[in-house]
Amino acid sequence: MADETATLAAYIANLKFADIPPQVLARAKVLTLDFLGSAIRARRDAESTPSLLKMLEALALDGKGQSTVFGDSKTWTPAVAALLNGALGHSLDFDDTHADSSLHPSAPVVPAAFAVGEMVGASGREVLTAIVAGYEVCCRLGNALDPTSHYARGFHPTATAGTYGAAATAARLFGLSKQQIIAAFGISGSQAAGSLQFLVNGAWNKRYQVGAAAMNGVIAATLARNDFVGATESVEGKMISSARPNRWKASMACWSATATTPIPTKPPPASARPTRP
């Protein structure tokens, strides 16, 4: 398959709430609530939270805004809210898991949806639609990257593919055109990053880089909304693509720009989760 970037962009631009099956909407609600619970608990109990808040204060990034951070009475600017909610929701490692792509899609997607949703005054239906769009992009791209290969090269797929998922979510809420979404993906390609080096000592990079994915996706979509020119062919282009053609074929099989069903995800019980150092 060719033109994957354009296919994904067209899907996001055309997706409507009415097109999404009821079972998909129900699942999106459950996964969103599950993520919110993890983030709220991490706001108080994650040992990395104080460091994040002190960093924002030191850099004068703690100004009052209109966006919610789960479990916090203070409101924040949209980009910072996406960063904090993404980091908080991933801090305790109980966020949902998509096995085929080996990533946690809610962590970058849901924070982007709430940050931009509050920014534009979106309805609940519009936010859910954007979350479904973000899940589709995040999981399909993660699958196409080939998790085994991606991990072997030292990349963290929740942070890399997650940047695109967050951008897709924000783009849907902004109502971007297909061409603007292609630009948002192009910008995302310059920001998608995440190293597995945290596994050596259990470092907090893992939490931060997922929050950064949520924030960077919001930034990418906002730039595209303001006519910033982003690279084309961001996911299949020869200069940056890590996705394998056969993986793309499998990931996009039986799917078109009017697809409406996200790949199923399920938060497993705590006893079934992999442990970290």
Secondary structure, DSSP 8 states (H G I E B T S, - for coil): ---HHHHHHHHHHH--GGGS-HHHHHHHHHHHHHHHHHHHHHHHH-TTHHHHHHHHHHTT---EEEEE-TT-SSEE-HHHHHHHHHHHHHHTS-S-BBTTTTB-THHHHHHHHHHHHHHHT--HHHHHHHHHHHHHHHHHHHHHT-HHHHHHTTB-HHHHHHHHHHHHHHHHHHT--HHHHHHHHHHHHHH---BGGGGGTT-THHHHHHHHHHHHHHHHHHHHHTT----SSTTT-TTT----HHHHHHHTTT--TT-------B---GGGS----
